[in-house]
Amino acid sequence: MENLVNFLKRMIDPFSGTYKGKKVLLTGDTGFKGSWMAIWLRELGAEVFGYALPPYTPQDNYVSTGLSSKITHRDGDVRHLSDLLSFFKEAQPDMAFHLAAQPLVIDSYQNPHYNFETNLMGTVNFFEAVRQTPSVKVAINVTTDKCYQNNEWIWGYRENDPMGGDDPYSASKGCSELITHSYLKSFFSASNTAHVASGRAGNVIGGGDWAQNRIIPDIIRGYKAGTTTSIRNPQSVRPWQFVLEPVYGYMKLGQKLFNEGKSFSGGWNFGPAAYENYSVGDVVNQVRKLLPEVKIDAPETKEKLHEAGLLKLDITKAVNQLGWKPKLDFEKTIAFTIQGYQDELNTKNNVYQCRVNQINNYCGN
């Protein structure tokens, strides 16, 4: 009976043991996606090294899960090459994932210099550190669906569509992709060099995200405080994903690069299925079904900041070549997300174990 219990507690591994015993370095491990990825990697038996700015709030996933005591972390800024390179040299990682970034469109308008400096030079510094650390066999830059020049087409963007961006955030992410391509062609094309790729995902949601000016965190903050949350652009359509969907994609890509090499280099899209097209208003309605007490309105706004109205990704390449595909439909995506917040709002819970449970539940779908 005890053996059965231990078996049921064991982390489901969809990566065939690739990460067990590996040294994996994450920039941005204190961030939303980075902290979830660090948990998953640790549970798979990887030795995780994280380099990032300190978490923004005591609510952040990195803090609530106690990750600082479970991985090797160093506070640092990706704009500082010497510090980042020193950490790479000490860790001697087998694989490296770059998730550290300025992640918000609105913040990119408020401080464009910091946005560009972080998202461009941070990428350069990451690949410089990879280039000067021979132990690294796989290096993946995590960007966004907003790296594409958005013409608000009704079909999804493919990996070979042009990079672009009208707002500073999107432009910086397009530039980050061009930097990745340049390093790939200039420094990582020989057989004895790291295998390099990028992962592009859409609007990622899930427990542990408390960033400002994001729809779900804003709603949950209002829910906790008993206040009304105002929603921008309720008609805007976004590729909504539970956080583990793209993280699964990045790790699947890392598995393929590590085991099969440079044929998996380049850009990869990770988004919902083509028929899963939902607006901000749809998200609000689904959240209301699970949390009827929330107070939400969508007033007319005079805000002039540009945000795309329609944005979709074509995931055919990842589905056919990586064997990755979304596990959750829209309803499950919102349900997993709200469950994640409820897990941490219950002060009796071990939030780290709740995250592990969600990872196993996700893998079981």
Secondary structure as GFF3:
##gff-version 3
##sequence-region A 1 365
A	DSSP	alpha_helix	2	9	.	.	.	ID=ss1
A	DSSP	beta_strand	23	27	.	.	.	ID=ss2
A	DSSP	alpha_helix	32	43	.	.	.	ID=ss3
A	DSSP	beta_strand	47	52	.	.	.	ID=ss4
A	DSSP	alpha_helix	61	64	.	.	.	ID=ss5
A	DSSP	three_ten_helix	67	69	.	.	.	ID=ss6
A	DSSP	beta_strand	72	75	.	.	.	ID=ss7
A	DSSP	alpha_helix	81	91	.	.	.	ID=ss8
A	DSSP	beta_strand	95	98	.	.	.	ID=ss9
A	DSSP	alpha_helix	105	110	.	.	.	ID=ss10
A	DSSP	alpha_helix	112	116	.	.	.	ID=ss11
A	DSSP	pi_helix	117	121	.	.	.	ID=ss12
A	DSSP	alpha_helix	122	131	.	.	.	ID=ss13
A	DSSP	beta_strand	138	142	.	.	.	ID=ss14
A	DSSP	three_ten_helix	145	147	.	.	.	ID=ss15
A	DSSP	alpha_helix	168	187	.	.	.	ID=ss16
A	DSSP	beta_strand	195	201	.	.	.	ID=ss17
A	DSSP	beta_strand	203	205	.	.	.	ID=ss18
A	DSSP	alpha_helix	215	225	.	.	.	ID=ss19
A	DSSP	beta_strand	228	230	.	.	.	ID=ss20
A	DSSP	beta_strand	237	238	.	.	.	ID=ss21
A	DSSP	beta_strand	240	242	.	.	.	ID=ss22
A	DSSP	alpha_helix	244	260	.	.	.	ID=ss23
A	DSSP	three_ten_helix	262	264	.	.	.	ID=ss24
A	DSSP	beta_strand	266	270	.	.	.	ID=ss25
A	DSSP	beta_strand	278	279	.	.	.	ID=ss26
A	DSSP	alpha_helix	280	290	.	.	.	ID=ss27
A	DSSP	beta_strand	295	297	.	.	.	ID=ss28
A	DSSP	alpha_helix	316	317	.	.	.	ID=ss29
A	DSSP	pi_helix	318	322	.	.	.	ID=ss30
A	DSSP	alpha_helix	330	345	.	.	.	ID=ss31
A	DSSP	alpha_helix	351	363	.	.	.	ID=ss32
###
